[in-house]
Amino acid sequence: MALLVPLLALLLLAAPAARCQPDQDQQLSDAVESASKSNTLVQILLLITVLALAPAILICVTSFTRIIVILSFLRNAIGTPQMPPNQVLIGTALFLSLFVMSPVVARVNTEAIQPYMRGEIEREQAFEQGLEPIREFMFKQTDASDLALFVSLSSQEKPATPEDVSTLVLVPSFIISELKKAFIIAFLIYIPFMVIDVIVAGTLMSMGMLMLPPMIISLPFKLLLFVMVDGWHLIVKSLVTSFK
């Protein structure tokens, strides 16, 4: 009897414990599953956000900015604000950007996307390796003064090497440099068309035809000049070679 009492007590104590153990395991399993679902939802939300911002991101880190600004200035310089249409202009800028960025895209595919799809590298490593060719392209096209400006505005320590420069500092520096170069090229494009406008306006004024808008007379001459010098060939050649 002296031995049975402790054994019965142990059995009675063990029975509730045995009943509680599955409950605790179930609660732990539910908590893990809930955390996993929350993680998945957060990842999906981040993916949707990135996809929504992808066009703007691609525009800001490629040659598209310079090309579309120059083509828009060209259209205004000729004096045809609606021709070519916006769809044609944007499509031309997209394909020219793809042509200019093709070596960078090939490197990203070879060094990051294909190894990640084969399971050779993790997602974070693939992102870093894919970002490196784009950073090299931006560094090549960014002026040192613009880069120094944003480094000073960021209140960060002066980077010793290009690898120390943050991408958040490099991207706005690249955009400012692209806009500056686009405006310089646009100024050179405007000069011959402006000369035609001045000549036509002076001729009409000397003839006393003040009520006739000079734009009506100068537009055919500007179109003729653009066609005679093979303007699209020169513009596209200048745009592509400006990234070399």
GIFEN-V955619 format. One line per field, one symbol per residue. psi: psi as a letter, one per 20 degrees, with the letter a starting at -180 (. if undefined). burial: 1 if it has 9 or more other ideal C-beta (glycine too) atoms within 8 Angstrom, else 0. A space follows every 10 residues. Layout:
BEGIN
psi=???
burial=???
END
This chain:
BEGIN
psi=hhhhghghgg ghhhghghhh ghgghggggh gghghggggg ggggghgggg hhigghghhh jajhggghgg hghgghhhkn hjpqrhgggg gghghhghgh jghghggggg iggghghijh qrgghhgghh hghggggghh ipqhhhghgh ghhikrqpqh rhhipqhhhg ghgggggghg hghghhghhh ghhhgggggg ghghghijmh iophhhhhgh hgggghghjm ghggggghgg iii.
burial=0000000000 0000000000 0000000000 0000000000 0000000000 0000000111 1111111111 1111101110 0000000011 0111011101 1001101110 1110110000 0000111011 1111111110 1100011011 1001000010 0000100011 1111111111 1110110011 0011011001 1001100000 0001001110 1110110000 1001110111 0100
END
